[in-house]
C-alpha cells in the first residue's frame, strides 16, 4: 500500500509540473510565436479596434495642411441696365450727338446714355414716366437737382417735329463740352448752372415720333388696330396722305399734346374724336398729365416749348401789366439770338382759343414767363439743312434763360 501511494504521488507531481509550464507560456519576457499572435486579437487602450480601414482623425504629429484657394478673377460690377439698351449705339470717348433728319426715340435714348456717361459731373437723369405705349420718357438735368431755381425746356410734344429733340440733345452736348470755357454775356456756363438748373425733356411724345418715322411697325400689336383706325379717319380729314404716317402729330392714341391743357370756346379747329392732330382736351393724355405733374411739383420759373413751324416766338399769353413787359423783354432777347418773328398771343377771353397749349396753361396758371419757339422755316418734318440752321440759331437760348435768372440774383 505504501508503495502504491508513493507511486501515485510521483505521478501527480509529474502532471502538475506540466500544467505549470503551459500557464507560464505568456509570462513577461518570454517570446510569443507568430502562430500564437495570429490567434489573439489585442485591443488598444482607447477601445477602438485596430483595423486596416482609413483613419479620419489626423494625428497631431502630422497636421493637415489646407492648400490656399485659387484666387478668382476680379470681376467689375455690372453697370445698371439702361432702358432699351439693345437699341443703343456703342459709347466711346469719341461718341457725339449727330444731327439727323430722322432722329427717333432710340437715337435719342442712345445719346442720353452717352452724354450721361461722358459728363456725369454736369448731368443727371430722371424719368417723366412712361408713354401710352410704355416707352420711358427721360429728363436730363443740367446742374444740381436740388438747385432752388429751375427752368424747363420741352421738345417734340408734336410727333413730326422730332428735329427739336436733336437740337436739344446737341445743345446739351455743346454746353457740357465747353462748360468751363464758354460764356453768355461774360458769365461762364458753369457759373450759370451753379444756382439754376435746366430740366430738359428732349422727347415728350416718343410714341408719336416713332409713328411719324416708322409708321405702324413701331406700334405694339395690342394697339395696331386703334392706330390704324385713327390713321384712316385722319386720311379722310386730309390730315394725312394715304399710305404715309410721316405727318403724324399726336401721341400714340390720337391726342394732340399741345392741345390738351384746357378747353376754350373756339369751335372752328376742334376735333371730337382721336386724330393724327388737333384732338385735344383737358389733360386727357397720359403724357400731358405727366408734364403738368412735373411742373406742379418742381415750381419752374420759366417753361419753353420747342415746336417746328415758321421761325416764330409765341409769347405773352394771358400776360398783363408788369408781367407782360417782363415777358416782352425776354421774348425780344430770344429774338436777338435766333431772329425769329415775335407773335404776341395774348388772349382776350376763352372764346379766342379752342384748347390751351403747354406754355399757355403754364402762364395762365402760374403767371410766369412761357415761350413757344417754332424752329424751321417750313412745315415739319423739317429737312436736315433746315435742322442745322435751327440748331445754330437756337443753341444759346438755354444760356440766355439761365442768364436771366442769374441776373435776378445780382
C-alpha positions as CSV (number, residue, x, y, z in Angstrom):
1,X,0.0,0.0,0.0
2,X,2.8,2.4,0.8
3,X,4.4,1.6,-2.5
4,X,1.1,2.4,-4.3
5,X,0.7,5.7,-2.6
6,X,4.3,6.7,-3.3
7,X,3.8,5.8,-7.0
8,X,0.6,7.9,-7.1
9,X,2.3,10.9,-5.6
10,X,5.2,10.7,-8.0
11,X,2.7,10.6,-11.0
12,X,0.8,13.7,-9.6
13,X,4.0,15.7,-9.2
14,X,5.0,15.0,-12.8
15,X,1.5,16.1,-14.1
16,X,1.5,19.3,-12.0
17,X,4.8,20.2,-13.4
18,X,3.4,20.0,-17.0
19,X,0.4,22.3,-16.1
20,X,2.7,24.9,-14.6
21,X,4.7,25.0,-17.8
22,X,1.7,25.7,-20.0
23,X,0.3,28.6,-17.8
24,X,3.6,30.4,-17.8
25,X,3.8,30.5,-21.7
26,X,2.9,34.2,-21.8
27,X,4.9,35.3,-18.9
28,X,6.7,38.7,-19.2
29,X,10.0,38.5,-21.2
30,X,9.1,35.2,-23.0
31,X,8.8,35.5,-26.7
32,X,5.4,34.9,-28.5
33,X,5.4,32.8,-31.6
34,X,3.7,34.2,-34.8
35,X,1.2,31.3,-34.7
36,X,0.1,32.2,-31.2
37,X,-0.2,36.0,-32.1
38,X,-2.4,35.3,-35.0
39,X,-4.9,33.7,-32.8
40,X,-5.1,36.6,-30.4
41,X,-7.0,40.0,-31.0
42,X,-5.4,42.7,-29.0
43,X,-7.5,45.8,-28.0
44,X,-5.8,49.2,-27.8
45,X,-6.4,51.2,-24.6
46,X,-8.9,53.6,-26.4
47,X,-11.2,50.7,-27.1
48,X,-11.1,51.3,-30.8
49,X,-10.2,48.1,-32.8
50,X,-7.1,48.3,-34.9
51,X,-8.2,47.7,-38.5
52,X,-6.8,48.5,-42.0
53,X,-9.7,51.0,-42.6
54,X,-8.7,54.6,-43.2
55,X,-8.4,56.8,-40.1
56,X,-10.4,60.0,-40.3
57,X,-8.7,61.9,-37.4
58,X,-5.5,63.5,-38.3
59,X,-2.6,62.7,-35.9
60,X,-1.2,65.7,-34.1
61,X,2.3,64.8,-35.4
62,X,1.3,65.3,-39.0
63,X,-1.1,68.2,-39.1
64,X,-3.2,68.5,-42.3
65,X,-2.2,71.5,-44.5
66,X,-5.1,73.1,-46.3
67,X,-3.9,74.5,-49.6
68,X,-4.6,78.2,-50.3
69,X,-7.7,78.7,-52.5
70,X,-7.1,79.6,-56.1
71,X,-7.9,83.3,-56.5
72,X,-10.9,84.0,-58.6
73,X,-10.6,86.5,-61.5
74,X,-11.5,90.1,-60.4
75,X,-14.9,91.0,-61.7
76,X,-16.1,94.6,-62.2
77,X,-19.6,95.4,-61.0
78,X,-22.1,95.3,-63.9
79,X,-23.4,98.7,-64.8
80,X,-27.1,99.3,-64.1
81,X,-29.2,98.4,-67.1
82,X,-30.5,101.3,-69.2
83,X,-33.8,101.4,-70.9
84,X,-33.8,99.9,-74.4
85,X,-30.0,99.3,-74.2
86,X,-30.3,96.8,-77.0
87,X,-31.2,99.6,-79.4
88,X,-28.4,102.0,-78.4
89,X,-25.1,102.5,-80.1
90,X,-21.7,101.7,-78.5
91,X,-20.4,104.5,-76.5
92,X,-16.8,105.7,-76.7
93,X,-14.9,108.9,-75.8
94,X,-15.4,110.0,-79.4
95,X,-19.1,109.4,-79.5
96,X,-21.1,112.5,-80.4
97,X,-24.7,113.6,-81.0
98,X,-25.4,113.5,-84.7
99,X,-27.9,115.9,-86.2
100,X,-30.0,113.5,-88.2
101,X,-33.0,114.1,-90.4
102,X,-34.7,111.0,-88.9
103,X,-33.9,111.5,-85.2
104,X,-36.1,108.9,-83.4
105,X,-36.7,107.6,-79.9
106,X,-33.9,105.1,-79.9
107,X,-31.3,107.5,-81.3
108,X,-32.3,109.9,-78.5
109,X,-32.1,107.3,-75.8
110,X,-28.6,106.2,-77.1
111,X,-27.5,109.8,-76.9
112,X,-28.9,110.3,-73.4
113,X,-26.9,107.3,-72.2
114,X,-23.8,108.6,-74.0
115,X,-24.0,112.1,-72.5
116,X,-24.6,110.8,-69.0
117,X,-21.6,108.5,-69.2
118,X,-19.3,111.3,-70.6
119,X,-20.5,114.1,-68.4
120,X,-21.7,112.8,-65.0
121,X,-20.3,115.9,-63.3
122,X,-22.8,118.1,-65.1
123,X,-25.8,115.9,-66.0
124,X,-28.2,113.5,-64.2
125,X,-31.3,111.8,-65.3
126,X,-34.8,111.3,-64.0
127,X,-37.9,110.0,-65.8
128,X,-41.1,111.8,-66.5
129,X,-42.8,108.4,-66.6
130,X,-43.8,106.1,-69.5
131,X,-45.8,106.9,-72.6
132,X,-49.1,105.3,-73.6
133,X,-47.1,102.5,-75.3
134,X,-44.8,102.0,-72.4
135,X,-41.7,103.9,-73.6
136,X,-39.7,105.7,-70.8
137,X,-39.6,109.5,-71.2
138,X,-36.2,110.7,-69.9
139,X,-35.5,114.1,-68.2
140,X,-31.9,115.4,-68.4
141,X,-31.0,117.7,-65.6
142,X,-28.1,120.1,-66.2
143,X,-26.9,121.4,-62.8
144,X,-27.8,120.2,-59.3
145,X,-31.2,118.5,-58.9
146,X,-31.8,120.4,-55.7
147,X,-31.0,123.8,-57.1
148,X,-33.5,126.3,-55.7
149,X,-34.1,127.7,-59.1
150,X,-35.2,125.6,-62.1
151,X,-36.3,126.2,-65.7
152,X,-38.0,123.7,-68.0
153,X,-37.4,123.1,-71.7
154,X,-39.6,120.6,-73.6
155,X,-39.3,119.3,-77.1
156,X,-41.2,117.1,-79.5
157,X,-44.6,117.3,-78.0
158,X,-45.7,117.1,-81.6
159,X,-44.5,113.9,-83.2
160,X,-43.4,115.1,-86.6
161,X,-41.4,117.9,-85.0
162,X,-38.7,115.4,-83.7
163,X,-35.9,117.6,-85.2
164,X,-36.2,119.6,-81.9
165,X,-35.1,116.6,-80.0
166,X,-31.9,116.5,-82.0
167,X,-31.4,120.3,-81.4
168,X,-31.9,119.9,-77.6
169,X,-29.5,116.9,-77.4
170,X,-26.8,118.6,-79.5
171,X,-27.2,121.7,-77.4
172,X,-26.7,119.8,-74.1
173,X,-23.6,118.2,-75.6
174,X,-22.2,121.6,-76.7
175,X,-22.7,123.0,-73.2
176,X,-21.0,120.1,-71.5
177,X,-18.0,120.2,-73.8
178,X,-17.5,123.9,-73.2
179,X,-18.8,124.2,-69.7
180,X,-15.7,125.9,-68.2
181,X,-14.7,128.0,-71.3
182,X,-17.9,129.1,-73.0
183,X,-19.9,132.1,-71.6
184,X,-23.0,134.1,-72.1
185,X,-22.7,137.8,-71.6
186,X,-19.5,137.4,-69.7
187,X,-20.7,134.6,-67.4
188,X,-19.3,131.1,-67.8
189,X,-21.8,128.3,-68.3
190,X,-20.6,126.5,-65.2
191,X,-21.4,129.6,-63.2
192,X,-24.8,129.9,-64.8
193,X,-25.8,126.4,-63.6
194,X,-24.5,126.9,-60.1
195,X,-27.8,128.2,-58.8
196,X,-30.2,127.5,-61.6
197,X,-30.6,124.1,-63.2
198,X,-32.2,123.3,-66.6
199,X,-34.6,120.3,-66.8
200,X,-34.8,119.1,-70.4
201,X,-37.5,116.8,-71.7
202,X,-36.0,116.2,-75.1
203,X,-38.8,114.0,-76.4
204,X,-42.2,114.4,-74.8
205,X,-44.0,112.3,-77.3
206,X,-41.9,109.2,-78.1
207,X,-44.8,107.0,-79.4
208,X,-45.9,109.7,-81.9
209,X,-42.3,110.3,-83.0
210,X,-41.9,106.6,-83.8
211,X,-45.2,106.5,-85.7
212,X,-44.1,109.5,-87.8
213,X,-40.8,107.9,-88.6
214,X,-41.6,104.2,-88.7
215,X,-45.3,104.0,-89.2
216,X,-47.4,101.1,-87.9
217,X,-44.4,98.9,-87.4
218,X,-43.4,100.9,-84.3
219,X,-46.8,100.3,-82.7
220,X,-47.3,97.4,-80.2
221,X,-49.6,94.7,-81.6
222,X,-52.3,95.4,-79.0
223,X,-52.6,99.0,-80.3
224,X,-52.2,98.4,-84.0
225,X,-56.0,98.4,-84.8
226,X,-56.5,101.6,-82.8
227,X,-53.7,103.4,-84.6
228,X,-54.9,102.1,-88.0
229,X,-58.4,103.4,-87.3
230,X,-57.0,106.8,-86.3
231,X,-54.9,106.8,-89.5
232,X,-58.0,106.1,-91.7
233,X,-60.0,108.9,-90.1
234,X,-57.1,111.3,-90.5
235,X,-56.7,110.5,-94.2
236,X,-60.4,111.3,-94.7
237,X,-59.9,114.6,-93.0
238,X,-56.8,115.2,-95.1
239,X,-54.5,115.4,-92.1
240,X,-52.5,112.5,-93.6
241,X,-51.8,111.2,-97.0
242,X,-52.9,107.7,-97.9
243,X,-50.1,105.2,-97.1
244,X,-47.9,107.6,-95.1
245,X,-47.7,108.3,-91.4
246,X,-45.0,111.0,-91.9
247,X,-47.2,113.9,-90.9
248,X,-48.5,112.3,-87.7
249,X,-48.6,114.9,-84.9
250,X,-50.5,113.4,-82.0
251,X,-49.4,110.9,-79.4
252,X,-50.0,107.1,-80.0
253,X,-53.7,107.3,-79.1
254,X,-54.5,110.3,-81.2
255,X,-54.3,113.1,-78.6
256,X,-52.6,116.3,-79.7
257,X,-50.1,117.0,-76.8
258,X,-50.1,120.8,-77.3
259,X,-53.9,121.0,-77.2
260,X,-54.5,119.1,-74.0
261,X,-54.2,121.6,-71.2
262,X,-57.7,123.1,-71.1
263,X,-60.6,123.7,-73.4
264,X,-61.7,127.1,-74.8
265,X,-64.8,128.2,-76.6
266,X,-63.4,128.4,-80.2
267,X,-65.1,125.6,-82.1
268,X,-63.6,126.0,-85.6
269,X,-60.4,124.0,-85.1
270,X,-61.8,121.4,-82.7
271,X,-61.9,117.7,-83.3
272,X,-64.2,115.4,-81.3
273,X,-62.5,112.1,-81.8
274,X,-58.8,111.0,-81.7
275,X,-57.0,112.1,-84.8
276,X,-53.4,112.4,-86.0
277,X,-53.7,116.1,-85.0
278,X,-56.0,118.7,-83.4
279,X,-57.8,116.4,-81.0
280,X,-57.3,117.8,-77.5
281,X,-58.9,118.1,-74.2
282,X,-58.4,118.8,-70.5
283,X,-55.4,116.7,-69.6
284,X,-56.8,113.6,-71.3
285,X,-53.4,112.3,-72.5
286,X,-51.1,110.4,-70.2
287,X,-48.1,112.4,-71.4
288,X,-49.9,115.7,-70.9
289,X,-50.8,114.8,-67.3
290,X,-47.2,113.7,-66.7
291,X,-45.7,117.1,-67.8
292,X,-48.3,119.0,-65.8
293,X,-47.5,117.0,-62.8
294,X,-43.8,117.7,-63.1
295,X,-44.5,121.5,-63.4
296,X,-46.6,121.4,-60.3
297,X,-44.0,119.5,-58.3
298,X,-40.9,121.4,-59.3
299,X,-42.1,125.0,-59.4
300,X,-40.2,126.0,-62.6
301,X,-39.5,129.7,-63.2
302,X,-40.0,129.5,-66.9
303,X,-41.2,126.9,-69.4
304,X,-40.1,126.9,-73.0
305,X,-41.7,124.6,-75.6
306,X,-40.0,123.8,-78.9
307,X,-42.1,123.2,-82.0
308,X,-41.4,123.4,-85.7
309,X,-43.4,125.7,-88.0
310,X,-42.4,129.1,-89.3
311,X,-39.5,130.5,-87.3
312,X,-41.8,132.2,-84.7
313,X,-41.7,133.0,-81.0
314,X,-45.1,133.0,-79.3
315,X,-45.2,134.9,-76.0
316,X,-47.5,136.9,-73.8
317,X,-50.4,134.5,-73.3
318,X,-52.7,135.9,-70.5
319,X,-49.9,138.4,-69.6
320,X,-50.8,141.9,-68.5
321,X,-49.1,144.9,-66.9
322,X,-45.6,144.4,-65.5
323,X,-45.8,140.7,-66.1
324,X,-46.4,141.3,-69.8
325,X,-43.4,143.7,-70.0
326,X,-41.2,141.1,-68.4
327,X,-42.3,138.5,-71.0
328,X,-41.8,141.0,-73.8
329,X,-38.3,141.8,-72.7
330,X,-37.4,138.1,-72.6
331,X,-39.0,137.4,-75.9
332,X,-37.1,140.2,-77.6
333,X,-33.8,138.8,-76.1
334,X,-34.7,135.4,-77.6
335,X,-35.3,137.1,-81.0
336,X,-31.9,138.8,-80.8
337,X,-30.4,135.4,-80.9
338,X,-32.5,133.5,-83.4
339,X,-34.0,136.3,-85.4
340,X,-37.5,134.8,-85.3
341,X,-40.7,136.8,-85.6
342,X,-42.4,137.7,-82.4
343,X,-46.2,136.9,-82.1
344,X,-47.9,138.4,-79.1
345,X,-50.6,135.8,-78.5
346,X,-52.4,137.5,-75.6
347,X,-55.9,136.3,-75.5
348,X,-58.9,138.4,-74.5
349,X,-61.2,135.6,-73.5
350,X,-61.7,131.8,-73.7
351,X,-63.7,132.3,-76.9
352,X,-60.4,133.2,-78.7
353,X,-59.0,129.6,-78.4
354,X,-60.1,126.0,-78.8
355,X,-57.5,124.5,-76.5
356,X,-54.6,125.6,-74.3
357,X,-51.1,124.6,-75.2
358,X,-48.4,123.8,-72.6
359,X,-46.9,127.3,-72.3
360,X,-50.4,128.8,-72.4
361,X,-51.6,126.8,-69.4
362,X,-48.3,127.4,-67.6
363,X,-48.6,131.2,-68.0
364,X,-52.3,131.2,-67.1
365,X,-51.8,129.0,-64.0
366,X,-48.6,130.4,-62.6
367,X,-48.2,133.9,-64.1
368,X,-44.6,133.2,-65.1
369,X,-42.9,133.6,-68.5
370,X,-43.5,130.9,-71.1
371,X,-42.5,130.7,-74.7
372,X,-43.2,128.6,-77.7
373,X,-40.3,128.6,-80.2
374,X,-41.2,127.4,-83.7
375,X,-38.0,126.3,-85.4
376,X,-37.7,125.7,-89.1
377,X,-39.0,127.9,-92.0
378,X,-41.5,125.3,-93.3
379,X,-43.8,122.6,-92.1
380,X,-42.5,119.6,-90.2
381,X,-40.7,117.3,-90.6
382,X,-38.0,119.8,-91.5
383,X,-35.1,119.0,-93.7
384,X,-31.6,118.3,-92.5
385,X,-30.3,121.6,-93.8
386,X,-33.1,123.4,-92.0
387,X,-32.4,121.4,-88.9
388,X,-28.8,122.5,-88.9
389,X,-29.8,126.2,-89.4
390,X,-32.2,125.9,-86.5
391,X,-29.6,124.4,-84.2
392,X,-27.1,127.2,-84.9
393,X,-29.8,129.9,-84.3
394,X,-31.1,128.5,-81.1
395,X,-28.1,126.9,-79.4
396,X,-27.7,129.8,-77.0
397,X,-31.4,130.1,-75.9
398,X,-30.9,127.9,-72.8
399,X,-27.9,130.0,-71.8
400,X,-30.0,133.2,-72.2
401,X,-32.7,131.8,-70.0
402,X,-30.1,130.8,-67.4
403,X,-28.5,134.2,-67.6
404,X,-31.9,135.9,-67.0
405,X,-32.2,134.1,-63.6
406,X,-28.5,134.7,-62.9
407,X,-29.0,138.5,-63.2
408,X,-32.0,138.4,-60.9
409,X,-29.7,137.3,-58.1
410,X,-27.2,140.1,-58.7
